[in-house]
Structures are given as structure tokens and as C-alpha cells.
Amino acid sequence: MSHLICNIPNQKVWVRREYLRDLRDGHGEFVEGHWVSAKSIPGRAFYFETFLPEYGALFDKLPISAFVADPKIPSVDMALPDLQFWNCMDYGVTCIQKQFIGSMDYEVYTKNHGIIKGSYIATLDNYHVNGDEVDYSTSEQPEEHKSFNLLELVNGQFALYPNNRMRLYDNSLTPKAPKTPDFRVSSQYYQVENGNEYRLGDTEEYYYDTIGEGQGQLEDYTPSHGVLSQGC
């Protein structure tokens, strides 16, 4: 069964009231909310489920553009395509918090508004759930897969941005003038079994040898001590 939905960090937000009125009216008004979960449907923007305490209600299926950090219209008011760069890639979705980079300074390179700074909340990521179903998506193709880093931007909006449209700055680790990346998209499928010359199907030895083993610097393994000793 596809997962479709995942829990996300409890974040107080303000919902643009027009999204609660199917975009018919309520423009310029705001309702307090708290994020509950996110839904991933391939080919669509992420949908957020939000608790509205004033009404004791749950409202589902709102895009990231429905939310602001403060109950006012942002001075730079970006549309949905500037806030989420790519559509969801599969029904399988998980939410994690990248602890090491969580407190760093962020910059995102938007489509239409240049560079905007922000802070990290969490990361949504897609994957293919069921191995016995046809994988028609791109969530597990290395050159197509994207993470969705959930950020609060300094203009008061929230955004879902891939790694390659962000820069992160750590006070201790990042130089004052960091290099401009010249990287290429990873297109390789890395694995460690197929294509190697050794086969181990004809041995039942617990400590087996492979072709070329013992010819390097680490030659002798002592199981009783569980340590590697360097050969002479």
C-alpha cells in the first residue's frame, strides 16, 4: 500500500484565508494554523494538512503558497512555482530533520526573485514504496531525484527547495568567500556485487578469501581479538 502521507514538525503558521475559501474571497485575511502532515501525489505540489485552533478544524490539501510566518502579505510575495521547485515524484514520502545542517544559514536561488535567505525546518523526500509494483516515477533515478528542503524564508513565506538550488553557510566551517560549485549531476548507479570477478557460492568457510585478498597492507585478521594487524 502506498504511503501518501507523513508527519511533519509542528510549525505555527498563518493560512491565507483565500485558500480556505477555494480562492473565491478572503484575500488579505489570515487564520492561525499548525502543520500536521504532508501528502505526496506524483505530478502535484505537496499538500499540507493544518490544524486551525480557532475553529477546532483540520483543513487538508493546501500548497506551500497558502502559508506565511506572520499574518501579513509579504513584501516580496512569491507564487507557488517559486516556492516549490519540482512536483512530487512518488506516493512514497518521508520526513526527516537533517540535524547537522539544521542551524546553518540558508540561501535559495529562486526562479524569479533572485537569492532569498531562510532557515531550515525539515526535509521531505520521495521514494518508491512497493517493489512488486511498476516504478513509473523518477524518485529513485539518480539524475532526476530531488530532495525537498522545507525552509522559512526571510520574506515570511515557506519554501520547498532541492539541494542544488541552495547554499548553506556554517560560521565555523564555511570560508568568507566560498567557491562556486562546478559539480555535475550524479547519474551513476553504485553497487558492490555484480561485475566483480569473485564468486563465493562454492565455499562454506566463515572467514572466506576473495581474489587478491591479503596482497595489500592489511594482511592478517585475528578473529579472537577482532582487530586488524599490519603485515611486515
C-alpha positions in Angstrom: 0.0 0.0 0.0 1.4 3.4 -0.9 2.2 5.7 1.9 1.0 9.0 0.5 1.2 10.9 3.9 3.8 11.6 6.6 4.0 13.5 9.8 5.9 16.9 9.7 7.2 19.1 12.5 4.6 21.1 14.4 5.1 24.6 12.9 2.8 27.6 13.7 1.8 29.2 10.5 -0.8 31.7 9.2 -3.1 30.4 6.5 -4.1 32.8 3.8 -7.9 32.8 4.1 -8.5 32.8 0.4 -7.1 29.2 0.4 -9.7 28.3 2.9 -12.4 29.8 0.6 -11.3 28.0 -2.5 -9.6 31.2 -3.8 -13.1 32.9 -4.1 -12.7 35.6 -1.4 -10.9 36.2 1.9 -7.8 37.8 0.2 -5.6 39.7 2.7 -7.0 37.8 5.7 -5.2 35.2 7.7 -6.1 32.3 10.1 -3.7 30.8 12.7 -2.7 27.2 11.9 -0.3 24.4 12.9 1.1 21.9 10.5 0.1 18.3 11.0 1.1 16.3 7.9 2.1 16.4 4.3 0.7 14.5 1.3 2.7 13.4 -1.8 0.8 12.8 -5.1 3.0 12.4 -8.2 2.8 15.3 -10.5 1.3 17.7 -8.0 2.6 20.1 -5.3 2.9 18.8 -1.8 -0.3 19.2 0.2 -0.2 20.2 3.8 -2.8 19.3 6.5 -3.2 22.1 9.0 -4.9 22.3 12.4 -6.9 25.6 12.8 -7.4 26.1 16.6 -9.8 29.0 16.3 -12.2 26.6 14.5 -11.1 23.3 16.1 -10.8 22.1 12.5 -8.4 20.2 10.3 -8.0 21.6 6.8 -6.2 19.4 4.2 -4.6 19.7 0.8 -3.1 23.2 0.9 0.0 24.0 -1.1 3.1 25.7 0.4 2.0 29.0 -1.0 -1.0 29.1 1.3 1.2 29.8 4.4 3.1 32.7 5.8 5.0 33.1 9.0 3.2 36.3 10.1 -0.4 37.5 9.4 0.5 39.9 6.7 1.2 39.9 2.9 4.9 39.5 2.3 6.7 42.5 0.7 8.1 40.0 -1.8 5.1 37.8 -2.5 6.2 34.7 -4.5 3.8 32.4 -6.4 3.8 28.7 -5.9 6.3 27.8 -8.7 8.9 30.0 -6.9 8.2 28.3 -3.5 8.3 24.6 -4.7 10.7 24.0 -7.5 9.6 20.5 -8.5 6.3 18.4 -8.3 6.1 15.4 -6.0 7.9 12.4 -7.5 6.0 9.4 -6.0 3.4 8.4 -3.4 6.1 7.2 -1.1 7.2 10.1 1.2 9.2 10.5 4.3 10.1 13.5 6.5 13.4 13.9 8.3 15.3 16.6 10.0 19.0 17.0 9.0 20.5 17.7 12.4 24.0 18.7 11.3 22.8 21.4 8.9 19.7 22.4 10.7 21.1 25.6 12.3 23.1 26.9 9.3 22.3 30.0 7.3 20.5 29.3 4.0 20.2 31.0 0.7 17.8 29.8 -2.1 18.1 30.8 -5.7 14.5 31.4 -6.8 13.2 31.3 -10.3 12.0 35.0 -10.5 13.2 36.8 -7.4 16.9 36.2 -7.1 18.6 35.0 -3.9 16.5 34.9 -0.7 17.8 33.9 2.7 16.0 31.4 5.0 16.2 28.9 7.9 15.8 25.1 7.9 12.7 23.2 9.2 12.8 19.7 7.8 13.2 17.7 4.5 10.5 15.8 2.6 11.8 13.1 0.3 10.1 10.7 -2.2 10.8 7.0 -2.8 9.2 4.0 -4.5 7.2 2.1 -1.8 6.4 -1.3 -3.3 9.0 -3.4 -5.1 6.3 -5.5 -6.8 4.7 -2.5 -8.5 5.9 -0.8 -11.6 8.1 2.2 -10.8 6.9 4.8 -13.3 8.3 7.7 -11.3 11.8 9.3 -11.1 12.2 9.3 -7.3 14.9 6.6 -7.5 16.7 7.7 -10.7 19.9 9.4 -9.5 20.0 12.1 -12.2 16.3 13.0 -11.6 15.7 12.5 -7.8 15.4 15.7 -5.8 15.0 16.3 -2.1 12.5 18.9 -0.8 14.1 21.0 1.9 11.4 22.8 3.9 12.5 26.4 4.7 11.1 29.5 6.3 12.2 32.4 4.2 13.1 35.9 5.5 10.2 37.4 3.4 7.8 35.5 5.6 6.9 32.7 3.2 7.8 29.0 3.3 9.5 27.0 0.5 10.4 23.5 -0.6 13.8 23.6 -2.4 16.2 21.0 -3.8 19.9 20.8 -2.7 21.2 22.3 -5.9 19.2 25.5 -5.6 20.5 26.3 -2.1 23.7 27.3 -0.4 24.4 26.7 3.3 26.8 28.6 5.5 28.3 27.5 8.8 30.2 30.0 10.9 32.9 27.6 11.8 33.4 25.6 8.5 32.5 27.9 5.6 35.1 30.4 4.3 34.1 34.0 3.8 34.3 33.6 0.0 33.2 30.0 -0.7 33.9 28.5 -4.1 31.3 28.3 -6.9 30.3 24.7 -7.4 31.4 23.2 -10.7 29.7 19.8 -10.0 27.8 17.7 -12.4 24.5 15.8 -11.6 25.2 12.3 -10.4 23.9 9.8 -13.0 25.7 6.6 -11.7 24.1 3.6 -10.1 26.6 2.5 -7.5 26.6 -1.1 -6.3 29.2 -3.6 -5.0 28.3 -7.1 -6.1 27.7 -7.5 -9.9 30.7 -7.1 -12.2 33.3 -8.3 -9.8 35.4 -11.4 -10.5 35.0 -13.3 -7.3 32.3 -15.9 -6.6 31.7 -17.4 -3.2 29.0 -19.9 -3.8 31.4 -22.9 -3.6 32.6 -22.2 0.0 31.1 -22.5 3.4 34.1 -21.1 5.2 33.1 -18.4 7.8 36.3 -16.4 7.0 36.4 -16.6 3.3 39.1 -15.2 0.9 38.4 -13.3 -2.2 40.7 -12.9 -5.3 43.5 -10.6 -4.4 42.8 -10.6 -0.7 45.9 -10.4 1.5 48.0 -8.6 -1.0 47.7 -5.1 0.4 48.9 -3.6 3.7 46.2 -5.2 5.9 47.1 -8.8 5.5 46.3 -10.6 8.8 43.0 -10.8 10.5 42.9 -12.1 14.1 39.3 -13.1 14.9 39.9 -13.8 18.6 40.9 -10.1 19.2 38.7 -8.6 16.5 41.5 -6.3 15.2 43.5 -5.9 12.1 47.3 -6.2 12.3 49.5 -4.7 9.6 51.7 -7.1 7.8 55.5 -6.7 7.6 
